[in-house]
Amino acid sequence: MCDEQSNDIGDLVPDDTIVFRGCSKRNFLTQSKDGVQAEAFQKDGRNHRDGLSLASEIIESVRYFKKNYGAIHIRVGDIHALGRGLEVRYDATDPRHILIRNMPCIDRSPEERLQAESIASELAYIAQIASPIPIPVPPIINPE
């Protein structure tokens, strides 16, 4: 597994929680936008050093993207029920940021890549589309 960074990892997220993953790439959804592709859950160790990012709210799942292609959602208990040793944890510094830990990375050894592809496919199968269209993100207003 390639969770190289473990700073600021918080508590486990309860199983009945729905979490969101923003679609940062067009290929996270099927071309007809009626299904989730495995690419949505492929973890690249260079970019996801602490885990695969999710969010507690749909807006937060896309807030920091230059462009988004919608969002997907999944129940935490369904992730844990896969029996793959995955942990869904809060970011200790931002409770809206959630991480899937113990995921294999797509950019590592051939064996780890096969595991990563398999888990990504399983997650895509149980995930659902929250929005098949780009989500408008309101600007953050700082009260002064």
C-alpha positions as CSV (number, residue, x, y, z in Angstrom):
1,M,0.0,0.0,0.0
2,C,1.2,3.5,-0.6
3,D,-0.1,5.6,2.2
4,E,3.3,7.1,2.8
5,Q,2.0,10.1,4.7
6,S,0.1,9.5,8.0
7,N,0.1,13.0,9.5
8,D,-3.3,14.4,10.4
9,I,-5.1,11.1,10.0
10,G,-8.2,11.2,12.2
11,D,-10.9,8.8,13.4
12,L,-12.8,6.2,11.4
13,V,-15.9,7.5,9.6
14,P,-19.1,5.8,10.8
15,D,-20.4,3.1,8.4
16,D,-23.8,4.9,7.9
17,T,-22.1,8.0,6.4
18,I,-22.4,8.9,2.7
19,V,-19.2,10.3,1.3
20,F,-18.6,12.0,-2.1
21,R,-15.8,11.9,-4.6
22,G,-15.6,14.7,-7.1
23,C,-15.1,13.8,-10.8
24,S,-11.9,15.6,-11.6
25,K,-11.7,13.8,-15.0
26,R,-14.3,13.1,-17.6
27,N,-13.6,9.4,-17.6
28,F,-14.7,9.0,-14.0
29,L,-18.2,8.4,-15.4
30,T,-19.3,6.3,-18.3
31,Q,-19.6,8.1,-21.6
32,S,-23.4,8.0,-21.3
33,K,-23.0,9.3,-17.7
34,D,-25.1,6.5,-16.2
35,G,-22.4,4.6,-14.4
36,V,-19.1,5.0,-12.5
37,Q,-15.8,3.9,-14.1
38,A,-13.0,2.3,-12.1
39,E,-10.8,5.3,-12.9
40,A,-12.7,7.2,-10.3
41,F,-11.1,5.1,-7.6
42,Q,-7.6,4.5,-8.9
43,K,-5.1,5.8,-6.5
44,D,-1.8,7.3,-7.8
45,G,0.8,7.2,-5.1
46,R,2.5,10.4,-6.4
47,N,-0.7,12.5,-5.9
48,H,-2.4,10.7,-3.0
49,R,0.3,10.2,-0.4
50,D,-2.1,10.1,2.5
51,G,-5.0,8.2,0.9
52,L,-7.7,8.6,-1.7
53,S,-9.6,11.8,-1.1
54,L,-13.4,11.9,-0.5
55,A,-15.5,14.6,1.1
56,S,-18.4,14.8,3.5
57,E,-20.3,17.2,1.2
58,I,-20.8,17.2,-2.6
59,I,-19.5,20.8,-2.9
60,E,-16.4,20.0,-0.9
61,S,-15.7,17.1,-3.2
62,V,-15.1,19.5,-6.1
63,R,-14.2,22.8,-4.4
64,Y,-10.5,22.8,-5.3
65,F,-10.8,21.6,-8.9
66,K,-10.2,24.0,-11.8
67,K,-13.0,22.1,-13.6
68,N,-15.3,19.3,-12.5
69,Y,-17.4,16.7,-14.3
70,G,-19.9,16.0,-11.5
71,A,-19.6,13.8,-8.4
72,I,-20.3,10.3,-7.1
73,H,-21.2,9.0,-3.7
74,I,-20.8,5.8,-1.7
75,R,-21.7,4.6,1.7
76,V,-18.8,4.1,4.1
77,G,-20.1,0.7,5.3
78,D,-20.1,-0.5,1.7
79,I,-16.4,0.3,1.4
80,H,-15.6,-1.5,4.6
81,A,-17.8,-4.5,3.6
82,L,-15.6,-5.2,0.6
83,G,-13.3,-7.0,3.0
84,R,-10.2,-5.5,1.5
85,G,-8.8,-3.9,4.7
86,L,-9.7,-0.4,3.5
87,E,-10.3,2.2,6.2
88,V,-12.3,5.4,5.7
89,R,-10.9,8.1,8.0
90,Y,-11.4,11.8,8.7
91,D,-8.6,14.2,8.0
92,A,-7.8,15.5,11.5
93,T,-7.3,19.0,10.3
94,D,-10.5,19.3,8.2
95,P,-13.6,17.1,9.1
96,R,-15.0,17.7,5.6
97,H,-12.0,15.9,4.0
98,I,-12.1,12.2,4.2
99,L,-9.6,9.6,3.1
100,I,-9.7,5.9,2.0
101,R,-6.6,4.4,3.6
102,N,-4.8,1.2,2.8
103,M,-5.5,1.3,-0.9
104,P,-3.0,-0.1,-3.3
105,C,-1.6,2.3,-5.9
106,I,-1.9,2.0,-9.7
107,D,1.6,3.3,-10.2
108,R,3.5,0.7,-8.2
109,S,4.6,-2.9,-8.8
110,P,2.6,-5.1,-11.3
111,E,1.1,-7.0,-8.3
112,E,0.0,-3.8,-6.6
113,R,-1.4,-2.5,-9.8
114,L,-3.6,-5.6,-10.3
115,Q,-4.9,-5.1,-6.7
116,A,-5.5,-1.4,-7.3
117,E,-7.4,-2.1,-10.5
118,S,-9.5,-4.8,-8.8
119,I,-10.4,-2.7,-5.8
120,A,-11.1,0.3,-8.0
121,S,-13.6,-1.8,-10.0
122,E,-15.3,-3.0,-6.9
123,L,-15.7,0.5,-5.6
124,A,-17.0,1.8,-8.9
125,Y,-19.6,-1.0,-9.0
126,I,-21.0,0.0,-5.6
127,A,-20.7,3.8,-6.1
128,Q,-23.6,5.9,-7.4
129,I,-23.7,9.1,-9.4
130,A,-24.5,12.1,-7.2
131,S,-24.4,14.5,-10.2
132,P,-23.6,13.7,-13.8
133,I,-23.0,17.3,-14.7
134,P,-20.5,19.9,-13.4
135,I,-21.3,21.2,-10.0
136,P,-21.2,25.0,-9.6
137,V,-19.0,26.0,-6.7
138,P,-19.9,29.2,-4.9
139,P,-16.9,31.4,-3.9
140,I,-15.7,31.3,-0.3
141,I,-16.6,34.5,1.3
142,N,-14.3,35.6,4.2
143,P,-16.2,37.7,6.7
144,E,-14.2,40.7,7.9
